[in-house]
Amino acid sequence: DYMFDHTTIIAEDDPGLGGFKTMDNLGIIQLRIIPAVGAEQFAKYIYEKLNTFIQEETEGRVKIARVEFMEHAKNTAIYEG
C-alpha cells in the first residue's frame, strides 16, 4: 500500500523531480522516488523488495521465483531472479 496505493512514483533522475517534491511537501501528492520507472524496472523493483521480505520472514525457506508487472494488457514485463 505504501508504495503503490494512491501515490505518484517518479524516477530519481526525473527532470521534474523538484516540482513533484514541492507538491509532496504541500500535501498534494504522496511521492515515492525509485531508481527507475517503466514496466521492466517496476518488475525488478517489486521482485527485489518482495523477495528480501519473504526470505527474511521465512528464514530463507521461501523465495520469489518471478514477478510479472502489467501496466495494461499490451505492456507487461517479467523479472526472474
C-alpha positions in Angstrom: 0.0 0.0 0.0 2.7 2.5 0.9 4.5 2.3 -2.5 1.6 1.9 -4.9 -1.8 2.8 -3.5 -2.7 6.4 -4.4 0.9 7.5 -4.9 3.0 9.3 -7.5 6.1 7.3 -8.4 9.0 9.2 -10.0 12.5 8.1 -11.1 15.3 9.6 -9.1 16.7 11.2 -12.3 13.4 12.7 -13.5 14.0 16.3 -14.6 10.7 17.4 -12.9 11.6 15.9 -9.6 11.8 19.3 -7.8 8.2 20.1 -8.7 7.0 16.8 -7.5 8.8 17.2 -4.2 7.1 20.6 -3.8 3.7 19.0 -4.4 4.5 16.3 -1.9 5.6 18.9 0.7 2.3 20.7 0.2 0.3 17.5 0.7 -1.0 17.5 -2.9 0.6 14.1 -3.8 2.2 11.2 -2.0 5.6 11.0 -3.7 7.6 7.9 -4.0 11.1 8.1 -5.6 12.7 5.0 -7.1 15.8 4.4 -9.2 14.0 4.0 -12.5 10.4 3.6 -13.8 8.8 1.5 -16.6 7.3 -1.9 -16.6 10.7 -3.7 -16.6 12.0 -1.6 -13.8 8.9 -2.0 -11.7 9.0 -5.8 -12.1 12.6 -5.8 -10.9 12.0 -3.4 -8.0 9.0 -5.4 -6.8 10.9 -8.7 -7.1 13.9 -7.3 -5.1 11.7 -5.8 -2.3 9.3 -8.7 -2.1 12.0 -11.4 -2.3 14.0 -9.8 0.5 10.9 -9.6 2.7 9.8 -13.1 2.0 13.3 -14.6 2.7 13.5 -12.7 6.0 10.0 -13.7 7.1 10.6 -17.4 6.2 14.2 -17.6 7.4 15.3 -18.4 3.8 12.8 -21.3 3.3 10.9 -19.4 0.6 11.9 -17.2 -2.3 10.1 -15.4 -5.1 10.7 -17.1 -8.5 9.4 -14.3 -10.7 7.3 -11.2 -10.8 5.0 -10.1 -13.7 4.2 -6.4 -13.8 1.3 -5.2 -16.0 0.7 -1.6 -16.9 -2.1 -2.7 -19.2 -2.8 -5.7 -21.5 -0.3 -4.6 -24.1 2.6 -3.6 -21.8 3.9 -6.2 -19.3 7.3 -7.3 -18.0 8.5 -10.3 -16.2 11.6 -10.3 -13.9 13.2 -13.6 -12.8 15.9 -13.6 -10.1 
